[in-house]
Each structure stands twice: as structure tokens, then as C-alpha cells.
């Protein structure tokens, strides 16, 4: 059942959450009371040079980049999942279904193992490669069917997962720990360089999906209905698949594998605002980014040590996935 909330309210959430997240962190020297005083220092208050430098370092070089990156990653994965679920006409589909996460994980493991390849660029390239291989493998004389694309994604994902296992088996034990930590999904290394490297593909993917969001409604009806309104279903699938893969690959490249975001969050959005993709796509940006921002804030403040954010999202999304699966089986039995 949809609560049918007005999308306007979701657009007001990100900024207050981002400001609130600045007040929380593991540093004992920068509690909420110190943050307020430090903000006054940064904007001209009287203080020593050491205090001003400390405040600037913690707030603007540690917390703010992480807050922005958490929002961008959550928004990118959620809007990608929304687009793919519309494309496949299945609420149980996520970006991982096309082999994107396993491809990016293999690229990251290869870069970490060899040492001379750039981590983010290699993960991004192999994530896109996995999606491209899935699409080419599914392409036949009559175009690309949804079932063939799903099966191709499962095959490619399995191949890259096996390749990742080989890299883990052969790599140095000290580097292996880094690889395993990356695959858990985390934002503890967030910085301005990561944001600059990821924001362009994320923006291109997000803007692309936003511009064609009305076409997702047509594609969701089926190929025959798409042709009936004068659109080429094969071409429209590519136009949806490319920006979705671009945004999700960029997110995985900088944050690792953060499970369940592209699966559970889009469905939450549809439950709140309805199935119309003209509304769900922009709301997915605000809701997904805000939700992951809250989860990341919890992961770095609830314990004395940082818990990988991928663990939190899986614990939240896992039960939700079970709910969707049970609901899907019930619906199939009814039909």
C-alpha cells in the first residue's frame, strides 16, 4: 500500500540531515558543542590558530567530504535501482544483477593486488565492462530480451566473482585484508579527490535518467505498448541502461559494494510516492542519498570503531528483501 506522500517534502530533507551529520563523529575533540563553537571560529570568531586549524581539518576535510560522498553514493545507487526495476519490470532487480558490483570488485581487487593501477578508475572500468558484456551476451537477432539480460548478468557476475576469488587466493595476505574490507563497502577514506573523480559520471547518469524518466513508464508497460506509442523498445532500453550503469559504477568505484541500496530503497520510494517514475526518479535521488547519509552517520558513531556501511545496509535491506520475495510469491500464487 502506498502512503502517497507529496514529493516536495523529500526535497527538503537532505540539507538539514547534512547539517546535522556535521555534529556527529568519532572524534572526542569535536562533539556537538565544539562543532557550534568551531563554526563560529571558522567564520571569524576569536580563537587561537591551532583551534581554527583543528576545526577546519575535522569539519571541512574529514566530515564534510564524507557527508557529501555518502549522499552522492546513496542517490546514485537508488536512482540506478529505480531505473533498472522499471526496465526489467521487476521490483526484485538491483544494479548487481548485471554483474556491475562483481566486475567493480574484481577491478578493485586487481588494482589493490598489483599496486600500480588506480583503484577507482579500475573498479569503474570493470564495472562498466561487466554491464557491457552482459548486454552483448544477451543481444540476439530480435534484440535484447529482459530474461536473456538477467541470465547474462548472472553468468557475467559469476565469472567476475570467480576471478575475484583467484585474485584473493594469489595476493599478498596484507593486501588481502584491504581487498576484503573494500568489498564490505565503506566511506572511511572519503575525501575531496574521490568526490571530484565520481561526481561527473554520477551527475551524467543521474541527469540522463531524470530526463528520460517519463519513458520508463512506457518501457514498464512492455515492448508492444512501447512500439504502439512510436518508440523503439531496444533503443529505449539502452538509453536507460547506460546512465543507470554509469551512475552505479561510479558509486561502487568510490565506496565499494554497498548491498541492498539499489534493491530496497527504490521500492521504499514507490511505497511512499507511488509507481509513477516521473516522481520516483527525482525522489529516489533525495531519499536514497538522505537514507544512506543517516546510515553512514550511524556506522561511524554508534561504536568506538567504525562499522562498514555495507553491513548496515544489508542488515536493513535483507529483511526488506525477504518481505518483497514473500509478497512476490504470494502474488504469483494468486495469479
KEKE-657286 format. One record per residue (C-alpha): residue in three letters; chain; x, y, z. Coordinates in steps of 0.5 Angstrom, whole numbers. Example, Ala and Ser with C-alpha at 12.3 -4.5 7.8 and 13.67 -1.06 7.14 Angstrom:
BEGIN
<nuti residuo="ala" cadena="A" xx="25" yy="-9" zz="16"/>
<nuti residuo="ser" cadena="A" xx="27" yy="-2" zz="14"/>
This chain:
BEGIN
<nuti residuo="unk" cadena="A" xx="0" yy="0" zz="0"/>
<nuti residuo="unk" cadena="A" xx="3" yy="7" zz="-2"/>
<nuti residuo="unk" cadena="A" xx="2" yy="12" zz="3"/>
<nuti residuo="unk" cadena="A" xx="3" yy="17" zz="-3"/>
<nuti residuo="unk" cadena="A" xx="7" yy="23" zz="0"/>
<nuti residuo="unk" cadena="A" xx="8" yy="29" zz="-4"/>
<nuti residuo="unk" cadena="A" xx="15" yy="29" zz="-7"/>
<nuti residuo="unk" cadena="A" xx="16" yy="36" zz="-5"/>
<nuti residuo="unk" cadena="A" xx="18" yy="34" zz="3"/>
<nuti residuo="unk" cadena="A" xx="23" yy="29" zz="1"/>
<nuti residuo="unk" cadena="A" xx="27" yy="35" zz="-3"/>
<nuti residuo="unk" cadena="A" xx="27" yy="39" zz="4"/>
<nuti residuo="unk" cadena="A" xx="31" yy="33" zz="8"/>
<nuti residuo="unk" cadena="A" xx="38" yy="33" zz="5"/>
<nuti residuo="unk" cadena="A" xx="40" yy="40" zz="7"/>
<nuti residuo="unk" cadena="A" xx="38" yy="39" zz="15"/>
<nuti residuo="unk" cadena="A" xx="41" yy="32" zz="15"/>
<nuti residuo="unk" cadena="A" xx="47" yy="34" zz="12"/>
<nuti residuo="unk" cadena="A" xx="48" yy="40" zz="17"/>
<nuti residuo="unk" cadena="A" xx="46" yy="35" zz="23"/>
<nuti residuo="unk" cadena="A" xx="51" yy="30" zz="21"/>
<nuti residuo="unk" cadena="A" xx="57" yy="35" zz="22"/>
<nuti residuo="unk" cadena="A" xx="55" yy="35" zz="29"/>
<nuti residuo="unk" cadena="A" xx="57" yy="27" zz="30"/>
<nuti residuo="unk" cadena="A" xx="63" yy="24" zz="29"/>
<nuti residuo="unk" cadena="A" xx="68" yy="19" zz="33"/>
<nuti residuo="unk" cadena="A" xx="73" yy="25" zz="35"/>
<nuti residuo="unk" cadena="A" xx="72" yy="26" zz="42"/>
<nuti residuo="unk" cadena="A" xx="75" yy="33" zz="41"/>
<nuti residuo="unk" cadena="A" xx="69" yy="35" zz="36"/>
<nuti residuo="unk" cadena="A" xx="63" yy="34" zz="40"/>
<nuti residuo="unk" cadena="A" xx="56" yy="38" zz="38"/>
<nuti residuo="unk" cadena="A" xx="58" yy="43" zz="43"/>
<nuti residuo="unk" cadena="A" xx="65" yy="44" zz="40"/>
<nuti residuo="unk" cadena="A" xx="62" yy="44" zz="33"/>
<nuti residuo="unk" cadena="A" xx="58" yy="50" zz="34"/>
<nuti residuo="unk" cadena="A" xx="64" yy="54" zz="37"/>
<nuti residuo="unk" cadena="A" xx="68" yy="52" zz="32"/>
<nuti residuo="unk" cadena="A" xx="64" yy="54" zz="26"/>
<nuti residuo="unk" cadena="A" xx="64" yy="61" zz="30"/>
<nuti residuo="unk" cadena="A" xx="71" yy="61" zz="30"/>
<nuti residuo="unk" cadena="A" xx="71" yy="59" zz="22"/>
<nuti residuo="unk" cadena="A" xx="67" yy="65" zz="21"/>
<nuti residuo="unk" cadena="A" xx="71" yy="70" zz="24"/>
<nuti residuo="unk" cadena="A" xx="71" yy="68" zz="32"/>
<nuti residuo="unk" cadena="A" xx="77" yy="70" zz="36"/>
<nuti residuo="unk" cadena="A" xx="81" yy="64" zz="37"/>
<nuti residuo="unk" cadena="A" xx="88" yy="61" zz="37"/>
<nuti residuo="unk" cadena="A" xx="91" yy="59" zz="30"/>
<nuti residuo="unk" cadena="A" xx="91" yy="52" zz="33"/>
<nuti residuo="unk" cadena="A" xx="84" yy="51" zz="35"/>
<nuti residuo="unk" cadena="A" xx="82" yy="54" zz="28"/>
<nuti residuo="unk" cadena="A" xx="86" yy="49" zz="24"/>
<nuti residuo="unk" cadena="A" xx="84" yy="43" zz="28"/>
<nuti residuo="unk" cadena="A" xx="76" yy="45" zz="27"/>
<nuti residuo="unk" cadena="A" xx="78" yy="47" zz="19"/>
<nuti residuo="unk" cadena="A" xx="81" yy="40" zz="19"/>
<nuti residuo="unk" cadena="A" xx="76" yy="36" zz="22"/>
<nuti residuo="unk" cadena="A" xx="70" yy="39" zz="19"/>
<nuti residuo="unk" cadena="A" xx="72" yy="41" zz="12"/>
<nuti residuo="unk" cadena="A" xx="77" yy="36" zz="11"/>
<nuti residuo="unk" cadena="A" xx="74" yy="30" zz="14"/>
<nuti residuo="unk" cadena="A" xx="67" yy="30" zz="16"/>
<nuti residuo="unk" cadena="A" xx="64" yy="35" zz="10"/>
<nuti residuo="unk" cadena="A" xx="67" yy="30" zz="4"/>
<nuti residuo="unk" cadena="A" xx="64" yy="24" zz="8"/>
<nuti residuo="unk" cadena="A" xx="57" yy="27" zz="8"/>
<nuti residuo="unk" cadena="A" xx="57" yy="29" zz="1"/>
<nuti residuo="unk" cadena="A" xx="60" yy="23" zz="-1"/>
<nuti residuo="unk" cadena="A" xx="55" yy="19" zz="3"/>
<nuti residuo="unk" cadena="A" xx="49" yy="23" zz="0"/>
<nuti residuo="unk" cadena="A" xx="52" yy="22" zz="-8"/>
<nuti residuo="unk" cadena="A" xx="53" yy="15" zz="-7"/>
<nuti residuo="unk" cadena="A" xx="46" yy="13" zz="-4"/>
<nuti residuo="unk" cadena="A" xx="43" yy="18" zz="-9"/>
<nuti residuo="unk" cadena="A" xx="47" yy="14" zz="-15"/>
<nuti residuo="unk" cadena="A" xx="45" yy="7" zz="-13"/>
<nuti residuo="unk" cadena="A" xx="38" yy="9" zz="-11"/>
<nuti residuo="unk" cadena="A" xx="36" yy="12" zz="-18"/>
<nuti residuo="unk" cadena="A" xx="40" yy="7" zz="-21"/>
<nuti residuo="unk" cadena="A" xx="36" yy="1" zz="-18"/>
<nuti residuo="unk" cadena="A" xx="30" yy="5" zz="-19"/>
<nuti residuo="unk" cadena="A" xx="31" yy="6" zz="-27"/>
<nuti residuo="unk" cadena="A" xx="33" yy="-2" zz="-27"/>
<nuti residuo="unk" cadena="A" xx="27" yy="-4" zz="-24"/>
<nuti residuo="unk" cadena="A" xx="23" yy="0" zz="-29"/>
<nuti residuo="unk" cadena="A" xx="27" yy="-3" zz="-34"/>
<nuti residuo="unk" cadena="A" xx="26" yy="-10" zz="-32"/>
<nuti residuo="unk" cadena="A" xx="19" yy="-9" zz="-30"/>
<nuti residuo="unk" cadena="A" xx="21" yy="-13" zz="-23"/>
<nuti residuo="unk" cadena="A" xx="22" yy="-10" zz="-16"/>
<nuti residuo="unk" cadena="A" xx="27" yy="-15" zz="-14"/>
<nuti residuo="unk" cadena="A" xx="32" yy="-13" zz="-19"/>
<nuti residuo="unk" cadena="A" xx="38" yy="-8" zz="-17"/>
<nuti residuo="unk" cadena="A" xx="45" yy="-6" zz="-20"/>
<nuti residuo="unk" cadena="A" xx="48" yy="-12" zz="-18"/>
<nuti residuo="unk" cadena="A" xx="44" yy="-16" zz="-23"/>
<nuti residuo="unk" cadena="A" xx="48" yy="-14" zz="-29"/>
<nuti residuo="unk" cadena="A" xx="55" yy="-16" zz="-26"/>
<nuti residuo="unk" cadena="A" xx="56" yy="-9" zz="-24"/>
<nuti residuo="unk" cadena="A" xx="59" yy="-10" zz="-17"/>
<nuti residuo="unk" cadena="A" xx="63" yy="-16" zz="-18"/>
<nuti residuo="unk" cadena="A" xx="66" yy="-13" zz="-24"/>
<nuti residuo="unk" cadena="A" xx="68" yy="-7" zz="-20"/>
<nuti residuo="unk" cadena="A" xx="70" yy="-11" zz="-14"/>
<nuti residuo="unk" cadena="A" xx="75" yy="-15" zz="-19"/>
<nuti residuo="unk" cadena="A" xx="78" yy="-9" zz="-22"/>
<nuti residuo="unk" cadena="A" xx="79" yy="-6" zz="-15"/>
<nuti residuo="unk" cadena="A" xx="82" yy="-13" zz="-12"/>
<nuti residuo="unk" cadena="A" xx="86" yy="-13" zz="-18"/>
<nuti residuo="unk" cadena="A" xx="89" yy="-5" zz="-17"/>
<nuti residuo="unk" cadena="A" xx="90" yy="-7" zz="-10"/>
<nuti residuo="unk" cadena="A" xx="94" yy="-13" zz="-11"/>
<nuti residuo="unk" cadena="A" xx="98" yy="-10" zz="-17"/>
<nuti residuo="unk" cadena="A" xx="99" yy="-4" zz="-14"/>
<nuti residuo="unk" cadena="A" xx="101" yy="1" zz="-20"/>
<nuti residuo="unk" cadena="A" xx="93" yy="1" zz="-22"/>
<nuti residuo="unk" cadena="A" xx="89" yy="7" zz="-20"/>
<nuti residuo="unk" cadena="A" xx="84" yy="4" zz="-15"/>
<nuti residuo="unk" cadena="A" xx="77" yy="8" zz="-17"/>
<nuti residuo="unk" cadena="A" xx="79" yy="8" zz="-25"/>
<nuti residuo="unk" cadena="A" xx="80" yy="1" zz="-25"/>
<nuti residuo="unk" cadena="A" xx="74" yy="-1" zz="-21"/>
<nuti residuo="unk" cadena="A" xx="70" yy="4" zz="-25"/>
<nuti residuo="unk" cadena="A" xx="72" yy="1" zz="-32"/>
<nuti residuo="unk" cadena="A" xx="71" yy="-6" zz="-30"/>
<nuti residuo="unk" cadena="A" xx="64" yy="-5" zz="-27"/>
<nuti residuo="unk" cadena="A" xx="62" yy="-2" zz="-34"/>
<nuti residuo="unk" cadena="A" xx="66" yy="-8" zz="-37"/>
<nuti residuo="unk" cadena="A" xx="61" yy="-13" zz="-34"/>
<nuti residuo="unk" cadena="A" xx="55" yy="-9" zz="-36"/>
<nuti residuo="unk" cadena="A" xx="57" yy="-8" zz="-43"/>
<nuti residuo="unk" cadena="A" xx="59" yy="-16" zz="-43"/>
<nuti residuo="unk" cadena="A" xx="52" yy="-18" zz="-40"/>
<nuti residuo="unk" cadena="A" xx="49" yy="-13" zz="-45"/>
<nuti residuo="unk" cadena="A" xx="53" yy="-16" zz="-51"/>
<nuti residuo="unk" cadena="A" xx="52" yy="-23" zz="-49"/>
<nuti residuo="unk" cadena="A" xx="44" yy="-22" zz="-48"/>
<nuti residuo="unk" cadena="A" xx="43" yy="-19" zz="-55"/>
<nuti residuo="unk" cadena="A" xx="40" yy="-23" zz="-61"/>
<nuti residuo="unk" cadena="A" xx="37" yy="-23" zz="-67"/>
<nuti residuo="unk" cadena="A" xx="31" yy="-20" zz="-65"/>
<nuti residuo="unk" cadena="A" xx="34" yy="-15" zz="-60"/>
<nuti residuo="unk" cadena="A" xx="35" yy="-16" zz="-52"/>
<nuti residuo="unk" cadena="A" xx="30" yy="-19" zz="-48"/>
<nuti residuo="unk" cadena="A" xx="29" yy="-18" zz="-41"/>
<nuti residuo="unk" cadena="A" xx="30" yy="-25" zz="-39"/>
<nuti residuo="unk" cadena="A" xx="37" yy="-26" zz="-43"/>
<nuti residuo="unk" cadena="A" xx="39" yy="-20" zz="-40"/>
<nuti residuo="unk" cadena="A" xx="38" yy="-22" zz="-33"/>
<nuti residuo="unk" cadena="A" xx="41" yy="-29" zz="-34"/>
<nuti residuo="unk" cadena="A" xx="47" yy="-26" zz="-38"/>
<nuti residuo="unk" cadena="A" xx="48" yy="-21" zz="-32"/>
<nuti residuo="unk" cadena="A" xx="48" yy="-27" zz="-27"/>
<nuti residuo="unk" cadena="A" xx="53" yy="-31" zz="-32"/>
<nuti residuo="unk" cadena="A" xx="58" yy="-25" zz="-32"/>
<nuti residuo="unk" cadena="A" xx="57" yy="-24" zz="-25"/>
<nuti residuo="unk" cadena="A" xx="59" yy="-31" zz="-23"/>
<nuti residuo="unk" cadena="A" xx="65" yy="-30" zz="-28"/>
<nuti residuo="unk" cadena="A" xx="68" yy="-24" zz="-24"/>
<nuti residuo="unk" cadena="A" xx="66" yy="-27" zz="-17"/>
<nuti residuo="unk" cadena="A" xx="71" yy="-33" zz="-19"/>
<nuti residuo="unk" cadena="A" xx="76" yy="-28" zz="-22"/>
<nuti residuo="unk" cadena="A" xx="76" yy="-24" zz="-15"/>
<nuti residuo="unk" cadena="A" xx="77" yy="-31" zz="-11"/>
<nuti residuo="unk" cadena="A" xx="83" yy="-32" zz="-16"/>
<nuti residuo="unk" cadena="A" xx="86" yy="-25" zz="-14"/>
<nuti residuo="unk" cadena="A" xx="85" yy="-26" zz="-7"/>
<nuti residuo="unk" cadena="A" xx="88" yy="-33" zz="-7"/>
<nuti residuo="unk" cadena="A" xx="94" yy="-31" zz="-10"/>
<nuti residuo="unk" cadena="A" xx="95" yy="-24" zz="-7"/>
<nuti residuo="unk" cadena="A" xx="99" yy="-22" zz="-1"/>
<nuti residuo="unk" cadena="A" xx="96" yy="-23" zz="6"/>
<nuti residuo="unk" cadena="A" xx="97" yy="-16" zz="8"/>
<nuti residuo="unk" cadena="A" xx="94" yy="-13" zz="1"/>
<nuti residuo="unk" cadena="A" xx="88" yy="-19" zz="2"/>
<nuti residuo="unk" cadena="A" xx="86" yy="-15" zz="8"/>
<nuti residuo="unk" cadena="A" xx="85" yy="-9" zz="4"/>
<nuti residuo="unk" cadena="A" xx="81" yy="-12" zz="-1"/>
<nuti residuo="unk" cadena="A" xx="76" yy="-16" zz="4"/>
<nuti residuo="unk" cadena="A" xx="75" yy="-9" zz="7"/>
<nuti residuo="unk" cadena="A" xx="73" yy="-6" zz="1"/>
<nuti residuo="unk" cadena="A" xx="68" yy="-11" zz="-1"/>
<nuti residuo="unk" cadena="A" xx="65" yy="-9" zz="5"/>
<nuti residuo="unk" cadena="A" xx="63" yy="-2" zz="3"/>
<nuti residuo="unk" cadena="A" xx="66" yy="3" zz="7"/>
<nuti residuo="unk" cadena="A" xx="67" yy="11" zz="6"/>
<nuti residuo="unk" cadena="A" xx="72" yy="12" zz="12"/>
<nuti residuo="unk" cadena="A" xx="77" yy="14" zz="6"/>
<nuti residuo="unk" cadena="A" xx="72" yy="20" zz="3"/>
<nuti residuo="unk" cadena="A" xx="76" yy="26" zz="1"/>
<nuti residuo="unk" cadena="A" xx="75" yy="31" zz="-4"/>
<nuti residuo="unk" cadena="A" xx="79" yy="28" zz="-9"/>
<nuti residuo="unk" cadena="A" xx="74" yy="22" zz="-9"/>
<nuti residuo="unk" cadena="A" xx="68" yy="27" zz="-10"/>
<nuti residuo="unk" cadena="A" xx="72" yy="30" zz="-16"/>
<nuti residuo="unk" cadena="A" xx="73" yy="23" zz="-19"/>
<nuti residuo="unk" cadena="A" xx="66" yy="21" zz="-18"/>
<nuti residuo="unk" cadena="A" xx="61" yy="27" zz="-19"/>
<nuti residuo="unk" cadena="A" xx="62" yy="28" zz="-26"/>
<nuti residuo="unk" cadena="A" xx="60" yy="20" zz="-28"/>
<nuti residuo="unk" cadena="A" xx="54" yy="21" zz="-22"/>
<nuti residuo="unk" cadena="A" xx="52" yy="27" zz="-25"/>
<nuti residuo="unk" cadena="A" xx="51" yy="25" zz="-32"/>
<nuti residuo="unk" cadena="A" xx="48" yy="18" zz="-30"/>
<nuti residuo="unk" cadena="A" xx="43" yy="22" zz="-25"/>
<nuti residuo="unk" cadena="A" xx="41" yy="28" zz="-30"/>
<nuti residuo="unk" cadena="A" xx="41" yy="23" zz="-36"/>
<nuti residuo="unk" cadena="A" xx="36" yy="18" zz="-32"/>
<nuti residuo="unk" cadena="A" xx="32" yy="25" zz="-30"/>
<nuti residuo="unk" cadena="A" xx="31" yy="27" zz="-37"/>
<nuti residuo="unk" cadena="A" xx="28" yy="20" zz="-39"/>
<nuti residuo="unk" cadena="A" xx="24" yy="19" zz="-33"/>
<nuti residuo="unk" cadena="A" xx="18" yy="19" zz="-37"/>
<nuti residuo="unk" cadena="A" xx="20" yy="14" zz="-42"/>
<nuti residuo="unk" cadena="A" xx="21" yy="9" zz="-36"/>
<nuti residuo="unk" cadena="A" xx="13" yy="9" zz="-35"/>
<nuti residuo="unk" cadena="A" xx="13" yy="7" zz="-42"/>
<nuti residuo="unk" cadena="A" xx="18" yy="1" zz="-42"/>
<nuti residuo="unk" cadena="A" xx="15" yy="-1" zz="-36"/>
<nuti residuo="unk" cadena="A" xx="9" yy="-3" zz="-40"/>
<nuti residuo="unk" cadena="A" xx="12" yy="-8" zz="-44"/>
<nuti residuo="unk" cadena="A" xx="15" yy="-8" zz="-51"/>
<nuti residuo="unk" cadena="A" xx="9" yy="-8" zz="-55"/>
<nuti residuo="unk" cadena="A" xx="6" yy="-2" zz="-51"/>
<nuti residuo="unk" cadena="A" xx="13" yy="2" zz="-53"/>
<nuti residuo="unk" cadena="A" xx="12" yy="1" zz="-60"/>
<nuti residuo="unk" cadena="A" xx="5" yy="3" zz="-60"/>
<nuti residuo="unk" cadena="A" xx="7" yy="10" zz="-58"/>
<nuti residuo="unk" cadena="A" xx="12" yy="10" zz="-63"/>
<nuti residuo="unk" cadena="A" xx="18" yy="9" zz="-59"/>
<nuti residuo="unk" cadena="A" xx="24" yy="3" zz="-61"/>
<nuti residuo="unk" cadena="A" xx="24" yy="-1" zz="-54"/>
<nuti residuo="unk" cadena="A" xx="31" yy="-4" zz="-56"/>
<nuti residuo="unk" cadena="A" xx="34" yy="3" zz="-56"/>
<nuti residuo="unk" cadena="A" xx="30" yy="6" zz="-50"/>
<nuti residuo="unk" cadena="A" xx="33" yy="0" zz="-46"/>
<nuti residuo="unk" cadena="A" xx="40" yy="2" zz="-48"/>
<nuti residuo="unk" cadena="A" xx="38" yy="9" zz="-46"/>
<nuti residuo="unk" cadena="A" xx="36" yy="7" zz="-39"/>
<nuti residuo="unk" cadena="A" xx="41" yy="2" zz="-38"/>
<nuti residuo="unk" cadena="A" xx="47" yy="7" zz="-40"/>
<nuti residuo="unk" cadena="A" xx="46" yy="12" zz="-35"/>
<nuti residuo="unk" cadena="A" xx="44" yy="7" zz="-30"/>
<nuti residuo="unk" cadena="A" xx="50" yy="3" zz="-30"/>
<nuti residuo="unk" cadena="A" xx="55" yy="10" zz="-31"/>
<nuti residuo="unk" cadena="A" xx="52" yy="12" zz="-24"/>
<nuti residuo="unk" cadena="A" xx="52" yy="6" zz="-20"/>
<nuti residuo="unk" cadena="A" xx="59" yy="4" zz="-23"/>
<nuti residuo="unk" cadena="A" xx="62" yy="11" zz="-20"/>
<nuti residuo="unk" cadena="A" xx="59" yy="10" zz="-14"/>
<nuti residuo="unk" cadena="A" xx="61" yy="3" zz="-13"/>
<nuti residuo="unk" cadena="A" xx="68" yy="5" zz="-15"/>
<nuti residuo="unk" cadena="A" xx="69" yy="10" zz="-9"/>
<nuti residuo="unk" cadena="A" xx="65" yy="6" zz="-4"/>
<nuti residuo="unk" cadena="A" xx="66" yy="-1" zz="-5"/>
<nuti residuo="unk" cadena="A" xx="60" yy="-6" zz="-5"/>
<nuti residuo="unk" cadena="A" xx="54" yy="-3" zz="-1"/>
<nuti residuo="unk" cadena="A" xx="49" yy="-8" zz="-1"/>
<nuti residuo="unk" cadena="A" xx="41" yy="-7" zz="-2"/>
<nuti residuo="unk" cadena="A" xx="41" yy="0" zz="-3"/>
<nuti residuo="unk" cadena="A" xx="39" yy="-1" zz="-10"/>
<nuti residuo="unk" cadena="A" xx="34" yy="-6" zz="-9"/>
<nuti residuo="unk" cadena="A" xx="31" yy="-4" zz="-2"/>
<nuti residuo="unk" cadena="A" xx="31" yy="4" zz="-3"/>
<nuti residuo="unk" cadena="A" xx="27" yy="4" zz="-10"/>
<nuti residuo="unk" cadena="A" xx="22" yy="0" zz="-7"/>
<nuti residuo="unk" cadena="A" xx="21" yy="4" zz="-1"/>
<nuti residuo="unk" cadena="A" xx="20" yy="10" zz="-5"/>
<nuti residuo="unk" cadena="A" xx="15" yy="7" zz="-9"/>
<nuti residuo="unk" cadena="A" xx="11" yy="5" zz="-3"/>
<nuti residuo="unk" cadena="A" xx="12" yy="13" zz="-1"/>
<nuti residuo="unk" cadena="A" xx="10" yy="17" zz="-7"/>
<nuti residuo="unk" cadena="A" xx="7" yy="11" zz="-12"/>
<nuti residuo="unk" cadena="A" xx="10" yy="8" zz="-18"/>
<nuti residuo="unk" cadena="A" xx="10" yy="14" zz="-23"/>
<nuti residuo="unk" cadena="A" xx="17" yy="14" zz="-25"/>
<nuti residuo="unk" cadena="A" xx="17" yy="22" zz="-26"/>
<nuti residuo="unk" cadena="A" xx="16" yy="22" zz="-19"/>
<nuti residuo="unk" cadena="A" xx="20" yy="17" zz="-16"/>
<nuti residuo="unk" cadena="A" xx="26" yy="18" zz="-20"/>
<nuti residuo="unk" cadena="A" xx="28" yy="25" zz="-17"/>
<nuti residuo="unk" cadena="A" xx="25" yy="23" zz="-10"/>
<nuti residuo="unk" cadena="A" xx="30" yy="17" zz="-11"/>
<nuti residuo="unk" cadena="A" xx="36" yy="22" zz="-11"/>
<nuti residuo="unk" cadena="A" xx="34" yy="26" zz="-5"/>
<nuti residuo="unk" cadena="A" xx="31" yy="19" zz="-1"/>
<nuti residuo="unk" cadena="A" xx="37" yy="15" zz="-3"/>
<nuti residuo="unk" cadena="A" xx="42" yy="20" zz="-1"/>
<nuti residuo="unk" cadena="A" xx="39" yy="22" zz="5"/>
<nuti residuo="unk" cadena="A" xx="38" yy="15" zz="8"/>
<nuti residuo="unk" cadena="A" xx="45" yy="13" zz="6"/>
<nuti residuo="unk" cadena="A" xx="47" yy="19" zz="10"/>
<nuti residuo="unk" cadena="A" xx="44" yy="17" zz="16"/>
<nuti residuo="unk" cadena="A" xx="46" yy="10" zz="16"/>
<nuti residuo="unk" cadena="A" xx="53" yy="12" zz="15"/>
<nuti residuo="unk" cadena="A" xx="53" yy="17" zz="21"/>
<nuti residuo="unk" cadena="A" xx="51" yy="11" zz="25"/>
<nuti residuo="unk" cadena="A" xx="56" yy="7" zz="22"/>
<nuti residuo="unk" cadena="A" xx="61" yy="12" zz="25"/>
<nuti residuo="unk" cadena="A" xx="58" yy="14" zz="31"/>
<nuti residuo="unk" cadena="A" xx="55" yy="8" zz="35"/>
<nuti residuo="unk" cadena="A" xx="61" yy="4" zz="37"/>
<nuti residuo="unk" cadena="A" xx="68" yy="6" zz="39"/>
<nuti residuo="unk" cadena="A" xx="71" yy="3" zz="32"/>
<nuti residuo="unk" cadena="A" xx="68" yy="4" zz="25"/>
<nuti residuo="unk" cadena="A" xx="63" yy="-1" zz="22"/>
<nuti residuo="unk" cadena="A" xx="63" yy="-2" zz="15"/>
<nuti residuo="unk" cadena="A" xx="57" yy="2" zz="12"/>
<nuti residuo="unk" cadena="A" xx="55" yy="-5" zz="7"/>
<nuti residuo="unk" cadena="A" xx="54" yy="-9" zz="14"/>
<nuti residuo="unk" cadena="A" xx="49" yy="-4" zz="16"/>
<nuti residuo="unk" cadena="A" xx="45" yy="-3" zz="9"/>
<nuti residuo="unk" cadena="A" xx="45" yy="-11" zz="9"/>
<nuti residuo="unk" cadena="A" xx="42" yy="-11" zz="16"/>
<nuti residuo="unk" cadena="A" xx="37" yy="-6" zz="14"/>
<nuti residuo="unk" cadena="A" xx="35" yy="-9" zz="7"/>
<nuti residuo="unk" cadena="A" xx="36" yy="-16" zz="8"/>
<nuti residuo="unk" cadena="A" xx="29" yy="-17" zz="12"/>
<nuti residuo="unk" cadena="A" xx="26" yy="-12" zz="7"/>
<nuti residuo="unk" cadena="A" xx="28" yy="-16" zz="1"/>
<nuti residuo="unk" cadena="A" xx="25" yy="-22" zz="5"/>
<nuti residuo="unk" cadena="A" xx="19" yy="-18" zz="5"/>
<nuti residuo="unk" cadena="A" xx="19" yy="-17" zz="-2"/>
<nuti residuo="unk" cadena="A" xx="20" yy="-24" zz="-4"/>
<nuti residuo="unk" cadena="A" xx="15" yy="-27" zz="0"/>
<nuti residuo="unk" cadena="A" xx="10" yy="-22" zz="-3"/>
<nuti residuo="unk" cadena="A" xx="12" yy="-23" zz="-10"/>
<nuti residuo="unk" cadena="A" xx="11" yy="-31" zz="-9"/>
<nuti residuo="unk" cadena="A" xx="4" yy="-29" zz="-6"/>
<nuti residuo="unk" cadena="A" xx="2" yy="-25" zz="-12"/>
<nuti residuo="unk" cadena="A" xx="5" yy="-30" zz="-16"/>
<nuti residuo="unk" cadena="A" xx="1" yy="-36" zz="-13"/>
<nuti residuo="unk" cadena="A" xx="-6" yy="-31" zz="-13"/>
<nuti residuo="unk" cadena="A" xx="-5" yy="-31" zz="-21"/>
